[in-house]
Structure formats: C-alpha cells, structure tokens
Amino acid sequence: MSDSFVVRLFSYGTLQLPSVQQATFGRLLQGEADALLGYRRTMVKIDDPQVVATSGEAYHPIVEASGNANDRVDGTVFAISAEELARADEYEVDDYQRVEAALASGRQAWVYVKRVR
C-alpha cells in the first residue's frame, strides 16, 4: 500500500460504483473483497438530490450492528488517503456515521453504519 493511501475504507454499497468513485474521489479505487461481521444490511431512502444524482439511486444500502456474530455483510475494502476519507464523509448523508470496525480478514477499516439517534 502506498504511503499516501494509508486509510482503509470498507464499502458495501454505492462507494463501490465506478461513477460514485469518479465523482467523489476523481479516480477509480483499487480494493479487495472482505466482509463486515456482526452487522446486517437494510436500505435507507436518500433525500439529498446531489447524492441521488451521483449514485443514480434513491435507496442506498445501510448496515447496523445485529448482535449476531454470524451475520455478515460482503463488500470491498479500499486503500485511500485521509483527504479522500474526508470526501467520503461529505458524500454520505446524515443517516450514516463513520466507525472503525474489524473485518473478516482481521483488518480494521472505517465503515459507514446507521447513525444511532
């Protein structure tokens, strides 16, 4: 991993889409398959017109802790820069919060999960 790309970001949704990567980061990301354990995936309606325009989708996947270690959400872990992580924060709507989580591979990564209100 290059020194400039030292942040790991796990995506199970629209950040895996090439069009979203180009719009958010200005490049296509390189990633590896991985999984988030102890979470379950549902959908959330997105009201932000810019995010809907970028993704082309009004409903996005969202995950929340399930309390069941057997639950698994497949996705991709990307190596990105701190600046790119800030851009991902701008892309995600308020329904999401960024947390650090352990992946099935044993790596730690940032992931956007359902915001606890």
Backbone as CSV, one residue per row, in Angstrom:
resi,resn,N_x,N_y,N_z,CA_x,CA_y,CA_z,C_x,C_y,C_z
1,MET,0.861,-1.166,0.000,0.000,0.000,0.000,0.911,1.234,0.000
2,SER,0.639,2.177,-0.890,1.401,3.418,-0.973,1.256,4.213,0.319
3,ASP,2.306,4.981,0.668,2.266,5.785,1.890,1.134,6.797,1.880
4,SER,0.735,7.274,0.693,-0.335,8.267,0.638,-1.716,7.637,0.815
5,PHE,-1.816,6.331,0.637,-3.093,5.642,0.776,-3.038,4.724,1.993
6,VAL,-3.094,5.323,3.167,-2.894,4.583,4.407,-4.194,4.339,5.175
7,VAL,-5.295,4.862,4.668,-6.581,4.719,5.340,-7.352,3.592,4.663
8,ARG,-7.944,2.716,5.472,-8.787,1.649,4.918,-10.249,2.044,5.076
9,LEU,-10.991,1.902,3.990,-12.420,2.189,3.984,-13.142,0.974,3.431
10,PHE,-14.091,0.437,4.214,-14.891,-0.701,3.772,-16.201,-0.182,3.206
11,SER,-16.534,-0.626,1.999,-17.795,-0.242,1.371,-18.604,-1.475,1.021
12,TYR,-19.893,-1.396,1.311,-20.837,-2.456,0.977,-21.917,-1.913,0.048
13,GLY,-21.761,-0.657,-0.383,-22.821,-0.004,-1.153,-22.289,0.844,-2.286
14,THR,-22.814,2.059,-2.394,-22.598,2.886,-3.584,-21.163,3.357,-3.765
15,LEU,-20.349,3.375,-2.710,-18.943,3.762,-2.893,-18.159,2.722,-3.696
16,GLN,-18.789,1.582,-3.981,-18.172,0.582,-4.858,-18.434,0.889,-6.340
17,LEU,-19.381,1.786,-6.633,-19.751,2.094,-8.006,-18.698,2.986,-8.661
18,PRO,-18.228,2.630,-9.858,-17.230,3.470,-10.534,-17.672,4.928,-10.696
19,SER,-18.942,5.159,-11.010,-19.423,6.533,-11.199,-19.343,7.332,-9.894
20,VAL,-19.649,6.700,-8.773,-19.568,7.373,-7.469,-18.105,7.618,-7.103
21,GLN,-17.236,6.663,-7.376,-15.812,6.847,-7.095,-15.246,8.014,-7.903
22,GLN,-15.568,8.079,-9.182,-15.067,9.168,-10.018,-15.575,10.513,-9.500
23,ALA,-16.864,10.597,-9.158,-17.447,11.857,-8.688,-16.913,12.258,-7.314
24,THR,-16.666,11.284,-6.452,-16.262,11.565,-5.074,-14.756,11.726,-4.929
25,PHE,-13.990,10.878,-5.599,-12.534,10.835,-5.411,-11.738,11.286,-6.636
26,GLY,-12.407,11.396,-7.786,-11.704,11.776,-9.004,-10.869,10.665,-9.596
27,ARG,-11.097,9.445,-9.143,-10.358,8.286,-9.645,-11.132,7.021,-9.302
28,LEU,-10.752,5.917,-9.935,-11.298,4.612,-9.572,-10.425,4.019,-8.476
29,LEU,-11.060,3.456,-7.468,-10.339,2.881,-6.333,-9.981,1.431,-6.600
30,GLN,-8.870,1.006,-6.032,-8.466,-0.400,-6.064,-8.865,-1.007,-4.723
31,GLY,-9.493,-2.166,-4.740,-9.940,-2.759,-3.490,-9.855,-4.271,-3.489
32,GLU,-10.123,-4.817,-2.317,-10.133,-6.266,-2.123,-11.424,-6.665,-1.423
33,ALA,-11.948,-7.813,-1.809,-13.157,-8.331,-1.176,-12.886,-8.601,0.300
34,ASP,-13.863,-8.278,1.124,-13.787,-8.537,2.561,-15.225,-8.555,3.074
35,ALA,-15.415,-8.667,4.364,-16.764,-8.695,4.931,-16.760,-8.079,6.320
36,LEU,-17.894,-7.522,6.655,-18.141,-6.938,7.969,-18.974,-7.948,8.744
37,LEU,-18.491,-8.366,9.907,-19.175,-9.393,10.691,-19.982,-8.749,11.809
38,GLY,-21.121,-9.371,12.146,-21.946,-8.875,13.242,-22.840,-7.711,12.848
39,TYR,-23.022,-7.522,11.554,-23.888,-6.452,11.038,-24.881,-7.045,10.060
40,ARG,-26.003,-6.350,9.874,-26.966,-6.731,8.850,-27.257,-5.510,7.976
41,ARG,-27.564,-5.787,6.735,-27.757,-4.738,5.733,-29.240,-4.542,5.456
42,THR,-29.678,-3.286,5.418,-31.028,-2.911,5.005,-30.884,-1.762,4.002
43,MET,-31.970,-1.068,3.716,-31.937,0.054,2.780,-32.468,1.307,3.470
44,VAL,-31.985,2.468,2.993,-32.449,3.751,3.506,-32.768,4.645,2.308
45,LYS,-33.858,5.426,2.417,-34.219,6.372,1.362,-33.322,7.600,1.486
46,ILE,-32.743,8.013,0.366,-31.854,9.171,0.338,-32.641,10.369,-0.182
47,ASP,-32.658,11.451,0.602,-33.386,12.659,0.228,-32.485,13.727,-0.387
48,ASP,-31.184,13.584,-0.251,-30.245,14.581,-0.776,-30.173,14.445,-2.299
49,PRO,-30.633,15.466,-3.051,-30.667,15.342,-4.509,-29.284,15.168,-5.147
50,GLN,-28.246,15.749,-4.556,-26.899,15.609,-5.100,-26.407,14.169,-4.968
51,VAL,-26.660,13.546,-3.826,-26.237,12.165,-3.608,-27.014,11.226,-4.538
52,VAL,-28.315,11.474,-4.706,-29.115,10.656,-5.621,-28.606,10.827,-7.049
53,ALA,-28.271,12.056,-7.443,-27.744,12.301,-8.791,-26.406,11.593,-8.991
54,THR,-25.550,11.603,-7.974,-24.236,10.973,-8.078,-24.356,9.458,-8.188
55,SER,-25.216,8.874,-7.355,-25.337,7.405,-7.320,-26.324,6.865,-8.345
56,GLY,-27.283,7.702,-8.734,-28.342,7.225,-9.617,-29.383,6.394,-8.893
57,GLU,-29.339,6.407,-7.561,-30.235,5.571,-6.763,-30.828,6.365,-5.606
58,ALA,-32.147,6.242,-5.395,-32.820,6.928,-4.289,-32.787,6.112,-2.998
59,TYR,-32.481,4.830,-3.105,-32.359,3.970,-1.922,-30.952,3.395,-1.893
60,HIS,-30.282,3.548,-0.748,-28.918,3.052,-0.591,-28.875,2.003,0.512
61,PRO,-27.946,1.057,0.405,-27.755,0.111,1.500,-27.237,0.825,2.748
62,ILE,-27.584,0.291,3.893,-27.079,0.785,5.174,-26.958,-0.426,6.089
63,VAL,-25.991,-0.407,6.994,-25.810,-1.527,7.913,-25.950,-1.055,9.349
64,GLU,-26.342,-1.984,10.200,-26.367,-1.727,11.636,-25.951,-2.996,12.358
65,ALA,-25.369,-2.803,13.527,-24.940,-3.944,14.336,-26.155,-4.806,14.656
66,SER,-25.985,-6.119,14.509,-27.099,-7.039,14.721,-27.031,-7.756,16.065
67,GLY,-25.858,-7.771,16.683,-25.693,-8.543,17.904,-25.469,-10.020,17.639
68,ASN,-25.423,-10.404,16.364,-25.217,-11.798,15.981,-23.908,-11.900,15.203
69,ALA,-22.920,-12.547,15.785,-21.600,-12.662,15.152,-21.646,-13.426,13.837
70,ASN,-22.715,-14.192,13.588,-22.837,-14.940,12.340,-23.349,-14.090,11.178
71,ASP,-23.898,-12.900,11.480,-24.351,-12.015,10.403,-23.131,-11.460,9.679
72,ARG,-23.281,-11.298,8.362,-22.137,-10.915,7.528,-22.622,-10.005,6.398
73,VAL,-21.867,-8.934,6.153,-22.134,-8.040,5.029,-20.892,-8.042,4.148
74,ASP,-21.031,-8.539,2.935,-19.907,-8.572,1.999,-19.702,-7.206,1.371
75,GLY,-18.460,-6.923,1.023,-18.141,-5.661,0.384,-16.695,-5.621,-0.041
76,THR,-16.162,-4.415,-0.135,-14.805,-4.194,-0.611,-14.088,-3.245,0.325
77,VAL,-12.836,-3.555,0.639,-12.011,-2.644,1.435,-11.053,-1.935,0.477
78,PHE,-11.043,-0.606,0.581,-10.224,0.233,-0.283,-9.134,0.908,0.532
79,ALA,-7.974,1.119,-0.085,-6.900,1.923,0.500,-7.032,3.319,-0.098
80,ILE,-7.285,4.308,0.777,-7.485,5.681,0.319,-6.652,6.624,1.176
81,SER,-6.618,7.881,0.787,-5.903,8.892,1.559,-6.837,9.516,2.595
82,ALA,-6.256,10.213,3.555,-7.057,10.928,4.558,-7.944,11.972,3.887
83,GLU,-7.432,12.623,2.856,-8.225,13.612,2.117,-9.421,12.935,1.447
84,GLU,-9.219,11.759,0.886,-10.315,11.036,0.258,-11.345,10.577,1.285
85,LEU,-10.896,10.229,2.485,-11.838,9.863,3.545,-12.732,11.060,3.872
86,ALA,-12.161,12.255,3.904,-12.947,13.466,4.153,-13.973,13.671,3.030
87,ARG,-13.605,13.354,1.802,-14.554,13.467,0.676,-15.681,12.446,0.824
88,ALA,-15.354,11.237,1.296,-16.387,10.224,1.538,-17.346,10.696,2.620
89,ASP,-16.803,11.352,3.664,-17.661,11.908,4.718,-18.656,12.910,4.133
90,GLU,-18.191,13.734,3.184,-19.065,14.726,2.558,-20.148,14.059,1.716
91,TYR,-19.818,12.956,1.067,-20.767,12.243,0.208,-21.880,11.597,1.033
92,GLU,-21.538,11.000,2.157,-22.536,10.266,2.952,-23.506,11.226,3.636
93,VAL,-24.781,10.861,3.655,-25.812,11.698,4.277,-25.860,11.441,5.786
94,ASP,-26.671,12.247,6.484,-26.713,12.200,7.950,-27.242,10.895,8.530
95,ASP,-27.832,10.034,7.708,-28.310,8.736,8.202,-27.145,7.827,8.587
96,TYR,-25.937,8.168,8.086,-24.745,7.351,8.300,-23.798,8.016,9.284
97,GLN,-23.075,7.193,10.027,-21.942,7.672,10.814,-20.772,6.749,10.526
98,ARG,-19.577,7.318,10.569,-18.378,6.529,10.281,-17.819,5.975,11.576
99,VAL,-17.571,4.660,11.599,-16.989,3.981,12.756,-15.859,3.076,12.266
100,GLU,-14.962,2.733,13.165,-13.921,1.777,12.832,-14.409,0.394,13.252
101,ALA,-14.210,-0.578,12.378,-14.712,-1.928,12.652,-13.709,-2.966,12.182
102,ALA,-13.785,-4.140,12.801,-12.955,-5.281,12.394,-13.643,-5.995,11.240
103,LEU,-12.844,-6.389,10.255,-13.359,-7.116,9.103,-13.043,-8.605,9.228
104,ALA,-13.668,-9.415,8.397,-13.461,-10.861,8.431,-11.990,-11.221,8.230
105,SER,-11.256,-10.405,7.476,-9.835,-10.651,7.199,-8.949,-10.385,8.414
106,GLY,-9.516,-9.739,9.448,-8.733,-9.353,10.614,-8.258,-7.913,10.550
107,ARG,-8.417,-7.275,9.384,-8.035,-5.869,9.239,-9.072,-4.965,9.890
108,GLN,-8.645,-3.767,10.252,-9.537,-2.714,10.734,-9.787,-1.762,9.576
109,ALA,-11.004,-1.246,9.489,-11.331,-0.279,8.437,-12.441,0.638,8.922
110,TRP,-12.485,1.821,8.327,-13.622,2.712,8.541,-14.796,2.175,7.743
111,VAL,-15.993,2.314,8.294,-17.211,1.887,7.597,-18.335,2.826,8.015
112,TYR,-19.231,3.099,7.072,-20.391,3.940,7.366,-21.545,3.037,7.777
113,VAL,-22.047,3.277,8.995,-23.131,2.470,9.566,-24.314,3.379,9.883
114,LYS,-25.433,2.765,10.213,-26.638,3.537,10.571,-26.338,4.373,11.814
115,ARG,-26.618,5.669,11.688,-26.391,6.601,12.803,-27.328,6.263,13.950
116,VAL,-26.761,6.196,15.150,-27.555,5.969,16.351,-28.104,7.320,16.780
117,ARG,-29.412,7.411,16.905,-30.057,8.695,17.248,-30.569,8.684,18.657
